Amino acid sequence: MLTIVGAAIMDDQGRVLGAERAAPPALAGRWEFPGGKVEPGEEELAALHRECEEELGVGIEVLARLGGDVTLPTGAVLKVWIARLVRGEPQALEHSELRWLPREELHSVPWLPADAPLVDALAAQLDRRTA
């Protein structure tokens, strides 16, 4: 089974990094947590670190798992972790745009259907922190 990993990268102000897909055409313009496929024999967190380096040019520290597994229509499973930057400034190396989204703007972009429940889980977690 194919596993896809994603990073909900948070900054010190409680904002999360959203990434707008550039391709394929069916997904272009939709937003996601940066990440990608786990290669055969690769550990999930190693893949997450590799993908953040390839897609954003940054190093991350993984903090905690976000939500549960999301099964995609293809049968692949999406797993997302909350992370923070430890090296570099994110660059849109494979995306159309990157944007730091504060809690009140989390739902202001059209997220991919697979990412949407994780965005909701992140929003709920942020709400609990500020309550």
QUISULWO-V117963 format. One record per backbone hydrogen bond with DSSP energy under -1.0 kcal/mol. NH is the residue of the N-H (numbers start at 1). CO is the residue of the C=O. E is the energy in kcal/mol with one decimal. If there is no record, write none. Layout:
nh->NH co->CO e->E
nh->NH co->CO e->E
//
This chain:
nh->4 co->77 e->-3.3
nh->5 co->36 e->-2.9
nh->6 co->79 e->-2.1
nh->7 co->34 e->-2.7
nh->8 co->81 e->-3.1
nh->9 co->7 e->-1.2
nh->10 co->83 e->-3.1
nh->11 co->15 e->-2.0
nh->14 co->11 e->-1.9
nh->16 co->101 e->-2.3
nh->17 co->9 e->-2.2
nh->18 co->99 e->-3.0
nh->19 co->32 e->-2.2
nh->20 co->97 e->-3.0
nh->21 co->30 e->-3.3
nh->27 co->24 e->-2.0
nh->28 co->24 e->-1.7
nh->29 co->21 e->-2.5
nh->30 co->27 e->-2.1
nh->31 co->110 e->-2.5
nh->32 co->19 e->-2.3
nh->36 co->5 e->-1.7
nh->38 co->3 e->-2.6
nh->42 co->39 e->-2.3
nh->47 co->43 e->-2.3
nh->48 co->44 e->-2.0
nh->49 co->45 e->-2.3
nh->50 co->46 e->-2.4
nh->51 co->47 e->-3.0
nh->52 co->48 e->-2.1
nh->53 co->49 e->-1.8
nh->54 co->50 e->-2.7
nh->55 co->51 e->-3.2
nh->56 co->52 e->-1.8
nh->57 co->53 e->-1.0
nh->58 co->52 e->-1.3
nh->59 co->87 e->-2.4
nh->61 co->84 e->-2.6
nh->63 co->82 e->-3.0
nh->64 co->82 e->-1.4
nh->66 co->80 e->-2.9
nh->70 co->78 e->-2.2
nh->72 co->76 e->-3.2
nh->75 co->72 e->-2.4
nh->77 co->2 e->-2.4
nh->78 co->70 e->-3.1
nh->79 co->4 e->-2.7
nh->81 co->6 e->-2.3
nh->82 co->64 e->-3.5
nh->83 co->8 e->-2.0
nh->84 co->61 e->-2.1
nh->86 co->59 e->-2.7
nh->87 co->59 e->-1.5
nh->91 co->56 e->-1.9
nh->93 co->55 e->-1.5
nh->93 co->91 e->-2.0
nh->96 co->20 e->-2.2
nh->99 co->18 e->-2.3
nh->101 co->16 e->-3.3
nh->105 co->102 e->-2.3
nh->106 co->103 e->-1.5
nh->108 co->105 e->-2.1
nh->111 co->109 e->-1.2
nh->112 co->31 e->-3.0
nh->116 co->112 e->-1.7
nh->119 co->115 e->-2.1
nh->120 co->116 e->-2.1
nh->121 co->117 e->-2.0
nh->122 co->118 e->-2.3
nh->123 co->119 e->-2.7
nh->124 co->120 e->-2.4
nh->125 co->121 e->-2.1
nh->126 co->122 e->-2.6
nh->127 co->123 e->-2.5
nh->128 co->124 e->-2.0
nh->129 co->125 e->-1.7
nh->130 co->126 e->-1.5
//
